[in-house]
Amino acid sequence: MKHAVITIPLADRLLLLRRAQRWTQEEVAERLGIDRSTYSYYERGRSRPSYENLLKISSLYQVSCDYLLGKDRLPPPWNRA
């Protein structure tokens, strides 16, 4: 019997990561050097970050791009036991 693999969409991962840090969208956008509305669109799934912004987000949250894109199911390093 195979186990079902549940993938969390990028938008939901971004929201979870931001909330875990207790940051506002404005704070994240400022750290990334983008408009708050742009980051809001990422979290709502209305648009996807460019490759450059994906790398910035990965660095900011200290997670891999694979994790953000759902290819890696391991939790972020700051959440490991």
Z-matrix of the N, CA and C atoms (Angstrom, degrees):
N
C 1 1.443
C 2 1.530 1 109.11
N 3 1.317 2 116.30 1 127.99
C 4 1.452 3 120.79 2 179.37
C 5 1.525 4 110.14 3 -88.94
N 6 1.324 5 114.35 4 145.99
C 7 1.457 6 120.00 5 176.65
C 8 1.520 7 108.66 6 -86.18
N 9 1.314 8 115.23 7 140.23
C 10 1.461 9 119.89 8 176.83
C 11 1.526 10 109.08 9 -71.03
N 12 1.301 11 115.57 10 136.96
C 13 1.448 12 121.26 11 177.34
C 14 1.524 13 107.92 12 -100.53
N 15 1.307 14 114.79 13 120.73
C 16 1.454 15 120.17 14 179.60
C 17 1.518 16 107.62 15 -102.46
N 18 1.304 17 115.27 16 119.71
C 19 1.454 18 118.64 17 178.47
C 20 1.527 19 108.87 18 -103.45
N 21 1.295 20 114.53 19 138.19
C 22 1.453 21 120.76 20 179.10
C 23 1.526 22 107.45 21 -96.19
N 24 1.325 23 117.22 22 125.12
C 25 1.468 24 120.01 23 -179.80
C 26 1.530 25 112.00 24 -59.86
N 27 1.319 26 115.82 25 154.08
C 28 1.457 27 122.26 26 178.97
C 29 1.520 28 111.30 27 -51.64
N 30 1.316 29 117.55 28 -46.40
C 31 1.465 30 121.28 29 -178.06
C 32 1.526 31 110.93 30 -56.61
N 33 1.315 32 117.09 31 -43.85
C 34 1.461 33 120.99 32 -179.42
C 35 1.525 34 111.54 33 -69.58
N 36 1.322 35 117.09 34 -37.11
C 37 1.469 36 119.89 35 177.45
C 38 1.527 37 110.42 36 -64.33
N 39 1.318 38 116.80 37 -40.99
C 40 1.462 39 119.87 38 178.59
C 41 1.526 40 110.97 39 -61.84
N 42 1.310 41 116.16 40 -42.83
C 43 1.462 42 120.58 41 179.15
C 44 1.526 43 110.59 42 -63.54
N 45 1.320 44 117.50 43 -45.79
C 46 1.465 45 121.21 44 179.64
C 47 1.521 46 111.72 45 -62.21
N 48 1.325 47 116.74 46 -43.51
C 49 1.463 48 120.65 47 179.93
C 50 1.526 49 111.48 48 -64.02
N 51 1.323 50 116.12 49 -43.15
C 52 1.470 51 119.51 50 -179.63
C 53 1.520 52 110.97 51 -65.11
N 54 1.307 53 116.55 52 -44.82
C 55 1.473 54 119.93 53 -179.79
C 56 1.527 55 111.68 54 -65.10
N 57 1.318 56 117.04 55 -35.24
C 58 1.464 57 120.75 56 178.25
C 59 1.529 58 111.13 57 -62.69
N 60 1.325 59 116.08 58 -30.51
C 61 1.462 60 121.13 59 178.93
C 62 1.541 61 111.77 60 -88.47
N 63 1.328 62 115.39 61 -8.56
C 64 1.472 63 121.96 62 -176.91
C 65 1.531 64 111.78 63 59.20
N 66 1.320 65 114.66 64 41.36
C 67 1.459 66 121.34 65 177.42
C 68 1.519 67 109.22 66 -103.38
N 69 1.319 68 115.75 67 153.01
C 70 1.459 69 120.68 68 172.31
C 71 1.529 70 108.40 69 -87.15
N 72 1.318 71 115.58 70 164.98
C 73 1.464 72 119.04 71 174.91
C 74 1.521 73 109.84 72 -60.77
N 75 1.316 74 116.95 73 -36.95
C 76 1.464 75 121.23 74 179.30
C 77 1.524 76 110.80 75 -61.63
N 78 1.328 77 117.12 76 -43.21
C 79 1.465 78 120.74 77 179.50
C 80 1.523 79 111.39 78 -63.69
N 81 1.316 80 116.09 79 -43.97
C 82 1.467 81 120.11 80 179.70
C 83 1.526 82 110.14 81 -64.20
N 84 1.311 83 116.46 82 -46.97
C 85 1.467 84 120.66 83 -179.48
C 86 1.527 85 110.70 84 -59.04
N 87 1.314 86 116.71 85 -42.18
C 88 1.466 87 120.65 86 179.12
C 89 1.529 88 110.58 87 -62.89
N 90 1.329 89 117.38 88 -42.80
C 91 1.466 90 121.26 89 179.09
C 92 1.531 91 111.60 90 -64.66
N 93 1.330 92 115.88 91 -31.38
C 94 1.465 93 120.47 92 -179.17
C 95 1.527 94 112.66 93 -87.84
N 96 1.327 95 116.44 94 -14.55
C 97 1.456 96 120.16 95 -178.15
C 98 1.522 97 113.27 96 75.76
N 99 1.352 98 115.79 97 33.64
C 100 1.469 99 121.01 98 179.30
C 101 1.528 100 108.67 99 -128.70
N 102 1.331 101 116.34 100 168.40
C 103 1.470 102 120.84 101 176.33
C 104 1.523 103 109.91 102 -70.80
N 105 1.341 104 115.35 103 149.43
C 106 1.461 105 120.07 104 177.07
C 107 1.520 106 110.55 105 -60.33
N 108 1.331 107 116.36 106 -38.68
C 109 1.466 108 119.52 107 -178.91
C 110 1.529 109 111.04 108 -63.29
N 111 1.309 110 117.41 109 -34.85
C 112 1.465 111 120.76 110 177.61
C 113 1.518 112 110.21 111 -64.06
N 114 1.327 113 116.11 112 -47.06
C 115 1.468 114 119.14 113 179.39
C 116 1.530 115 110.18 114 -64.92
N 117 1.311 116 117.30 115 -38.94
C 118 1.462 117 121.24 116 177.66
C 119 1.528 118 110.61 117 -58.52
N 120 1.318 119 116.67 118 -40.90
C 121 1.467 120 120.71 119 177.60
C 122 1.527 121 110.55 120 -62.55
N 123 1.324 122 117.49 121 -38.03
C 124 1.467 123 120.42 122 177.17
C 125 1.528 124 109.95 123 -61.02
N 126 1.331 125 116.61 124 -47.19
C 127 1.470 126 121.18 125 -177.34
C 128 1.525 127 112.33 126 -67.72
N 129 1.307 128 117.24 127 -27.17
C 130 1.464 129 120.43 128 179.61
C 131 1.526 130 112.72 129 -93.01
N 132 1.320 131 116.12 130 -1.01
C 133 1.459 132 119.68 131 178.79
C 134 1.511 133 113.94 132 74.78
N 135 1.321 134 117.15 133 15.94
C 136 1.469 135 120.63 134 -179.38
C 137 1.519 136 111.86 135 -82.32
N 138 1.329 137 115.87 136 -22.39
C 139 1.464 138 120.48 137 174.02
C 140 1.517 139 108.08 138 -150.94
N 141 1.323 140 114.73 139 164.69
C 142 1.461 141 120.38 140 -179.73
C 143 1.523 142 108.53 141 -115.64
N 144 1.334 143 115.87 142 144.91
C 145 1.464 144 118.29 143 -179.37
C 146 1.524 145 111.81 144 -66.99
N 147 1.322 146 114.83 145 148.90
C 148 1.464 147 120.15 146 172.90
C 149 1.523 148 108.08 147 -64.88
N 150 1.318 149 115.65 148 167.91
C 151 1.458 150 120.28 149 177.52
C 152 1.530 151 110.10 150 -57.02
N 153 1.320 152 116.39 151 -44.53
C 154 1.469 153 121.23 152 -179.96
C 155 1.530 154 111.09 153 -60.59
N 156 1.327 155 117.09 154 -45.39
C 157 1.461 156 120.16 155 -179.91
C 158 1.520 157 111.86 156 -70.60
N 159 1.307 158 117.63 157 -32.56
C 160 1.465 159 120.86 158 175.64
C 161 1.530 160 109.94 159 -61.51
N 162 1.317 161 116.61 160 -42.34
C 163 1.462 162 120.66 161 177.16
C 164 1.527 163 111.51 162 -64.14
N 165 1.330 164 116.63 163 -40.33
C 166 1.467 165 120.61 164 177.89
C 167 1.527 166 110.84 165 -63.61
N 168 1.326 167 116.40 166 -42.79
C 169 1.466 168 121.41 167 179.69
C 170 1.529 169 109.74 168 -64.24
N 171 1.308 170 116.06 169 -44.15
C 172 1.461 171 121.66 170 178.28
C 173 1.527 172 110.80 171 -57.33
N 174 1.301 173 116.35 172 -45.10
C 175 1.462 174 121.79 173 179.47
C 176 1.531 175 111.33 174 -67.07
N 177 1.318 176 116.67 175 -43.58
C 178 1.457 177 121.13 176 -178.99
C 179 1.530 178 111.78 177 -59.08
N 180 1.324 179 116.31 178 -46.68
C 181 1.463 180 120.91 179 -177.21
C 182 1.535 181 113.14 180 -90.05
N 183 1.316 182 116.76 181 -2.66
C 184 1.464 183 123.01 182 -179.88
C 185 1.532 184 111.72 183 56.78
N 186 1.321 185 114.30 184 49.01
C 187 1.461 186 121.95 185 176.15
C 188 1.528 187 107.77 186 -130.72
N 189 1.318 188 116.59 187 162.84
C 190 1.464 189 119.80 188 178.55
C 191 1.529 190 110.31 189 -80.03
N 192 1.312 191 115.11 190 157.32
C 193 1.464 192 119.78 191 173.31
C 194 1.530 193 109.31 192 -62.48
N 195 1.326 194 116.89 193 -35.58
C 196 1.464 195 120.37 194 177.11
C 197 1.526 196 110.76 195 -58.88
N 198 1.325 197 116.95 196 -40.69
C 199 1.467 198 120.09 197 177.70
C 200 1.531 199 110.03 198 -63.11
N 201 1.317 200 116.99 199 -46.70
C 202 1.456 201 120.18 200 -179.32
C 203 1.521 202 111.95 201 -60.26
N 204 1.322 203 116.08 202 -37.99
C 205 1.471 204 120.88 203 -176.87
C 206 1.525 205 113.42 204 -87.06
N 207 1.340 206 116.78 205 0.68
C 208 1.459 207 120.50 206 176.62
C 209 1.513 208 114.50 207 84.33
N 210 1.327 209 117.62 208 9.36
C 211 1.464 210 120.90 209 179.21
C 212 1.519 211 111.33 210 -82.83
N 213 1.311 212 116.48 211 -23.81
C 214 1.454 213 123.31 212 -178.73
C 215 1.521 214 107.65 213 -120.34
N 216 1.320 215 116.63 214 121.21
C 217 1.454 216 119.64 215 -177.29
C 218 1.524 217 112.97 216 -91.45
N 219 1.336 218 117.29 217 0.72
C 220 1.459 219 119.37 218 178.98
C 221 1.517 220 109.98 219 -68.99
N 222 1.316 221 116.48 220 142.04
C 223 1.463 222 118.96 221 178.25
C 224 1.516 223 111.07 222 -71.03
N 225 1.315 224 116.77 223 163.14
C 226 1.461 225 120.41 224 177.77
C 227 1.524 226 110.80 225 -58.07
N 228 1.316 227 117.57 226 154.58
C 229 1.468 228 121.11 227 -177.81
C 230 1.535 229 113.40 228 -56.10
N 231 1.314 230 117.25 229 -35.82
C 232 1.467 231 119.26 230 -177.90
C 233 1.513 232 112.70 231 -75.92
N 234 1.343 233 116.67 232 -0.53
C 235 1.457 234 120.67 233 -179.00
C 236 1.525 235 111.53 234 -115.07
N 237 1.319 236 117.26 235 3.54
C 238 1.468 237 120.69 236 -178.90
C 239 1.515 238 110.56 237 -82.86
N 240 1.314 239 114.55 238 146.22
C 241 1.484 240 120.11 239 178.85
C 242 1.508 241 110.69 240 -82.93
